[in-house]
Amino acid sequence: MKIPFGTISVTEKSKILIAEILESNRLSSGKYVREFEKKFAELVGTKEAVALSTGTDADALALAVLYDFGAKRGDEIIAPALSFVATGNAILQAGFTPVFIDVDLKTLNIDPEKIEAKITERTKGIMPVHLMGKPADMDAINAVAKRYNLYVIEDAAEAHGATYKGRNVGTLGDMAAYSLYVAHIITTIEGGVVTTDNADFAEILRSLRSHGRACKCESCVLNTASAYCAKRFNYGDNADIRFIFERVGFSSKMNEMEAAVGLGNLDIYHDILNKRRENLYYLIEEFKRFSPYLKTIEKESHEEIGPHALPIIIQEQAKFNRNKLVNFMEKKGIDTRNLFSSMPTQCPGFGFLGYKLGDFPNAEYIGENGIHIGVHQDLDKDACDYIIDVVDEFLTVNETRPGIHGTH
């Protein structure tokens, strides 16, 4: 059996829209991008959503908004040491200095008890990551942020559909940044989106994604309908608003064909979410039998996990290493990914920041001993049972333990 890490659902509606878009010759950001933004905001429960070219850009542009509210280049953003490298890259690309905090081994998320000690007069925000779709401890994080007047930008790249104490992830901070990459629950193939309730933030995001232009209407008549723009020459004498650049910006627009794929995904979102969550929760429950050798995250009563993937962490009692487990699983057809790294100490590109191995022991342990596998909507119960049987077979051989064969 083959168990690929991810899949993509391209609906018939998306295919029809793409054909229409190609026929129209209007391929860059336009009416379908705006429709996707409105529907995404409605789904998450925010007033605004701004579509972008990648999830990394979503992180970076959300942070860059802070320059309009007093932040200076080189100011500090607090983030977990463990995440996909895009989180750290985005902080640096936005011109800020990342200040990393170790994670909790149980949740894989930033340890809120360690945040306060790292706050300085240069700290401007906190970027918690809902890793593997498991919500971070947002009450504790927001309490610290409120105490020190800091902005909170959720990195919700993997957390589509996650809820925390009855509220949707994506509504828990000042802004939230989502990835719409091909393997995610909602995809536009490539893409990202920022959600917020703050209209000023959204306006600045629309400027930032188009080089910092002064032209930042919610729906651009030039892009959506090739219509006359009454604002175009009202900026000042001999000035065209499309060529006035109010801030240092990015080139980060989503195109119409990507939006078409996203609109199709939104139509079947609940089907995708429910199937993936069914797979994830089944595997979480089944993996309990592999203690004390392997561990995954737990679902807590106050949350619903965004079913991005199943993390698997080799425990200290195990006699085997990650490579041995991965090689076995891959030979059996189960696609795996490492569970990221401690960005400041296990990613060479961050070496200039001056951190050293041992500074983030929990993140480093996961970086050495963690993997994740797919739980996507194309997998059925037989596929999930196959995963369990393969892991059991591996442990039976490598830990000389009784097997559980025959339970499936």
SULHU-V58441 format. One record per residue. RES is the residue in three letters. SS is DSSP state (H for helix, E for strand, - for the rest). NEAR is the number of other ideal C-beta (glycine too) atoms within 8 Angstrom. D_FIRST is the distance of its C-alpha to the first C-alpha in Angstrom with 1 decimal. Layout:
((RES;SS;NEAR;D_FIRST) (RES;SS;NEAR;D_FIRST))
//
This chain:
((MET;-;7;0.0) (LYS;-;5;3.8) (ILE;E;12;6.6) (PRO;-;9;9.8) (PHE;-;10;13.0) (GLY;-;8;14.9) (THR;-;9;15.7) (ILE;-;8;19.1) (SER;-;10;20.7) (VAL;-;7;23.5) (THR;-;10;25.5) (GLU;H;6;27.8) (LYS;H;9;30.7) (SER;H;13;29.7) (LYS;H;9;29.5) (ILE;H;8;33.0) (LEU;H;12;34.4) (ILE;H;11;33.3) (ALA;H;8;34.9) (GLU;H;8;38.0) (ILE;H;13;38.1) (LEU;H;9;37.9) (GLU;H;6;40.6) (SER;H;6;42.8) (ASN;-;5;42.7) (ARG;-;8;42.6) (LEU;-;8;39.5) (SER;-;8;40.5) (SER;-;10;40.7) (GLY;-;10;42.3) (LYS;H;9;42.3) (TYR;H;12;38.5) (VAL;H;15;38.2) (ARG;H;11;41.0) (GLU;H;10;39.3) (PHE;H;15;36.1) (GLU;H;13;38.2) (LYS;H;9;40.0) (LYS;H;10;37.0) (PHE;H;15;35.2) (ALA;H;13;38.4) (GLU;H;7;38.7) (LEU;H;8;35.1) (VAL;H;12;35.7) (GLY;-;8;39.3) (THR;-;12;41.3) (LYS;-;8;44.2) (GLU;E;13;42.9) (ALA;E;14;39.8) (VAL;E;13;40.0) (ALA;E;16;37.2) (LEU;E;16;36.6) (SER;-;11;34.6) (THR;-;12;32.3) (GLY;H;14;31.7) (THR;H;12;33.5) (ASP;H;14;36.5) (ALA;H;16;36.4) (ASP;H;19;36.9) (ALA;H;13;39.6) (LEU;H;17;41.5) (ALA;H;14;41.6) (LEU;H;15;43.2) (ALA;H;14;45.5) (VAL;H;13;47.0) (LEU;H;12;48.7) (TYR;H;11;51.1) (ASP;H;7;52.8) (PHE;H;7;53.4) (GLY;-;5;55.0) (ALA;-;9;52.3) (LYS;-;6;53.2) (ARG;-;6;51.1) (GLY;-;7;50.1) (ASP;-;12;50.0) (GLU;E;11;47.3) (ILE;E;15;44.1) (ILE;E;15;42.5) (ALA;E;18;38.7) (PRO;E;15;36.1) (ALA;-;16;35.4) (LEU;E;16;31.6) (SER;E;14;30.1) (PHE;-;6;28.3) (VAL;-;11;31.1) (ALA;H;12;32.0) (THR;H;16;34.0) (GLY;H;15;36.3) (ASN;H;9;36.5) (ALA;H;14;37.6) (ILE;H;16;40.4) (LEU;H;10;41.7) (GLN;H;8;41.4) (ALA;-;11;43.4) (GLY;-;8;46.1) (PHE;-;14;45.8) (THR;E;11;45.4) (PRO;E;14;42.4) (VAL;E;10;43.3) (PHE;E;15;40.3) (ILE;E;13;39.8) (ASP;-;12;37.5) (VAL;E;17;34.9) (ASP;-;9;34.4) (LEU;-;9;31.7) (LYS;-;6;30.9) (THR;-;10;30.6) (LEU;-;14;29.8) (ASN;-;15;32.6) (ILE;E;16;36.1) (ASP;-;11;38.5) (PRO;H;10;41.3) (GLU;H;6;43.8) (LYS;H;10;43.7) (ILE;-;14;44.5) (GLU;H;9;48.2) (ALA;H;5;49.2) (LYS;H;10;47.8) (ILE;-;10;49.7) (THR;-;6;52.6) (GLU;-;3;55.0) (ARG;-;8;52.7) (THR;E;14;49.7) (LYS;E;12;49.0) (GLY;E;14;45.7) (ILE;E;14;42.6) (MET;E;15;39.1) (PRO;-;15;36.8) (VAL;E;14;33.0) (HIS;-;17;30.8) (LEU;H;15;28.0) (MET;H;13;24.5) (GLY;H;14;26.4) (LYS;-;15;28.3) (PRO;-;15;32.0) (ALA;-;14;34.5) (ASP;-;10;37.6) (MET;H;12;39.5) (ASP;H;7;42.6) (ALA;H;9;43.4) (ILE;H;15;42.6) (ASN;H;11;44.8) (ALA;H;8;47.6) (VAL;H;14;47.8) (ALA;H;14;47.7) (LYS;H;7;50.5) (ARG;H;7;52.6) (TYR;H;9;52.5) (ASN;-;5;52.4) (LEU;-;12;49.1) (TYR;E;12;46.6) (VAL;E;14;43.1) (ILE;E;15;40.3) (GLU;E;17;36.9) (ASP;E;14;34.0) (ALA;-;14;31.7) (ALA;-;17;29.1) (GLU;-;13;26.2) (ALA;-;16;28.0) (HIS;-;13;27.9) (GLY;-;13;28.8) (ALA;-;16;29.8) (THR;E;11;33.0) (TYR;E;11;35.5) (LYS;-;7;38.2) (GLY;-;4;38.0) (ARG;E;8;38.2) (ASN;E;9;35.6) (VAL;-;16;34.5) (GLY;-;13;36.2) (THR;-;11;39.5) (LEU;-;13;40.2) (GLY;-;12;41.9) (ASP;-;8;44.1) (MET;E;14;41.2) (ALA;E;18;37.4) (ALA;E;17;35.2) (TYR;E;16;31.8) (SER;E;14;29.2) (LEU;-;15;27.8) (TYR;-;12;25.3) (VAL;-;8;22.3) (ALA;-;10;19.8) (HIS;-;12;22.3) (ILE;-;12;22.9) (ILE;-;13;25.8) (THR;-;15;25.6) (THR;-;14;28.1) (ILE;-;10;25.8) (GLU;-;9;28.3) (GLY;-;17;30.9) (GLY;E;17;32.5) (VAL;E;14;35.0) (VAL;E;16;37.7) (THR;E;14;38.9) (THR;E;15;42.4) (ASP;-;6;45.3) (ASN;-;10;47.8) (ALA;H;7;49.1) (ASP;H;7;50.7) (PHE;H;13;47.5) (ALA;H;15;45.8) (GLU;H;10;48.7) (ILE;H;12;48.5) (LEU;H;15;44.7) (ARG;H;12;45.5) (SER;H;15;48.0) (LEU;H;14;45.9) (ARG;-;15;43.0) (SER;E;13;45.6) (HIS;-;7;47.4) (GLY;-;11;49.6) (ARG;E;14;51.4) (ALA;-;9;54.0) (CYS;-;12;52.5) (LYS;-;9;50.1) (CYS;-;8;50.5) (GLU;-;6;47.8) (SER;-;7;47.5) (CYS;-;8;49.0) (VAL;H;10;51.0) (LEU;H;10;50.9) (ASN;H;7;47.1) (THR;H;10;46.4) (ALA;H;6;49.2) (SER;-;4;51.3) (ALA;-;7;54.1) (TYR;-;4;57.3) (CYS;-;9;56.9) (ALA;-;5;60.1) (LYS;-;8;59.2) (ARG;-;10;58.6) (PHE;-;6;62.1) (ASN;-;6;63.3) (TYR;-;9;62.1) (GLY;-;5;65.4) (ASP;-;3;67.8) (ASN;-;3;66.3) (ALA;-;9;62.8) (ASP;-;8;59.6) (ILE;H;14;57.3) (ARG;H;8;54.2) (PHE;H;7;55.6) (ILE;-;12;56.7) (PHE;E;9;54.3) (GLU;-;7;55.0) (ARG;-;11;52.5) (VAL;-;5;50.2) (GLY;-;13;47.1) (PHE;-;11;43.7) (SER;E;8;42.1) (SER;-;11;39.2) (LYS;-;12;39.2) (MET;-;12;36.3) (ASN;-;10;36.5) (GLU;H;14;36.5) (MET;H;10;33.2) (GLU;H;14;31.4) (ALA;H;16;33.3) (ALA;H;13;32.3) (VAL;H;14;28.6) (GLY;H;16;29.5) (LEU;H;15;31.7) (GLY;H;15;28.8) (ASN;H;15;26.7) (LEU;H;12;29.6) (ASP;H;8;29.8) (ILE;-;10;26.4) (TYR;H;12;26.6) (HIS;H;6;26.8) (ASP;H;8;23.8) (ILE;H;13;21.7) (LEU;H;12;23.4) (ASN;H;8;23.1) (LYS;H;9;19.4) (ARG;H;14;18.8) (ARG;H;12;21.4) (GLU;H;8;20.0) (ASN;H;13;16.6) (LEU;H;12;18.7) (TYR;H;11;21.2) (TYR;H;10;18.8) (LEU;H;14;17.1) (ILE;H;13;20.6) (GLU;H;7;21.9) (GLU;H;9;19.1) (PHE;H;14;19.6) (LYS;H;7;23.2) (ARG;H;7;22.4) (PHE;H;10;21.5) (SER;-;8;25.1) (PRO;-;4;27.0) (TYR;-;10;24.4) (LEU;E;13;22.3) (LYS;E;8;23.6) (THR;-;11;22.8) (ILE;-;11;25.3) (GLU;-;6;27.0) (LYS;-;8;28.0) (GLU;-;5;31.8) (SER;-;3;34.0) (HIS;-;5;35.6) (GLU;E;12;32.5) (GLU;E;8;29.5) (ILE;-;14;26.9) (GLY;-;16;25.8) (PRO;-;14;22.0) (HIS;-;12;21.2) (ALA;E;13;18.6) (LEU;E;13;18.2) (PRO;E;13;20.4) (ILE;E;13;20.0) (ILE;E;12;23.1) (ILE;E;12;23.7) (GLN;-;11;26.9) (GLU;-;3;29.9) (GLN;-;5;29.5) (ALA;-;9;26.3) (LYS;-;4;26.8) (PHE;-;9;24.0) (ASN;-;7;23.9) (ARG;H;11;21.6) (ASN;H;6;20.7) (LYS;H;9;19.6) (LEU;H;12;17.2) (VAL;H;10;15.9) (ASN;H;8;15.5) (PHE;H;10;13.6) (MET;H;13;11.1) (GLU;H;10;10.9) (LYS;H;6;10.4) (LYS;-;8;7.3) (GLY;-;8;6.0) (ILE;E;11;8.0) (ASP;-;11;10.9) (THR;E;11;14.2) (ARG;E;9;17.9) (ASN;E;10;21.0) (LEU;-;12;23.1) (PHE;-;11;25.9) (SER;E;10;29.1) (SER;E;14;32.7) (MET;H;15;34.1) (PRO;H;13;37.6) (THR;H;15;36.9) (GLN;H;10;33.5) (CYS;-;11;33.7) (PRO;H;4;36.4) (GLY;H;5;37.4) (PHE;H;12;38.9) (GLY;H;5;41.0) (PHE;H;4;44.2) (LEU;H;8;44.2) (GLY;-;4;45.3) (TYR;-;9;42.8) (LYS;-;6;41.8) (LEU;-;6;39.0) (GLY;-;7;39.7) (ASP;-;11;41.0) (PHE;-;15;37.8) (PRO;H;8;36.4) (ASN;H;12;33.9) (ALA;H;16;32.5) (GLU;H;14;32.5) (TYR;H;9;30.7) (ILE;H;16;27.8) (GLY;H;14;27.9) (GLU;H;8;27.4) (ASN;H;10;25.1) (GLY;E;14;23.0) (ILE;E;12;19.6) (HIS;E;12;18.0) (ILE;E;15;14.6) (GLY;E;13;13.9) (VAL;-;12;14.8) (HIS;-;12;15.3) (GLN;-;9;16.1) (ASP;-;5;13.0) (LEU;-;10;11.1) (ASP;-;5;11.9) (LYS;H;6;12.8) (ASP;H;7;9.8) (ALA;H;10;7.7) (CYS;H;13;10.9) (ASP;H;9;11.1) (TYR;H;11;7.8) (ILE;H;12;9.6) (ILE;H;13;12.7) (ASP;H;10;11.7) (VAL;H;12;10.6) (VAL;H;12;13.8) (ASP;H;13;15.8) (GLU;H;10;14.8) (PHE;H;12;16.0) (LEU;H;12;19.1) (THR;H;11;19.9) (VAL;H;6;20.2) (ASN;H;9;21.8) (GLU;-;10;24.1) (THR;-;4;25.0) (ARG;-;6;24.4) (PRO;-;4;23.7) (GLY;-;7;20.1) (ILE;-;8;19.2) (HIS;-;7;16.8) (GLY;-;4;17.4) (THR;-;4;18.0) (HIS;-;5;15.0))
//
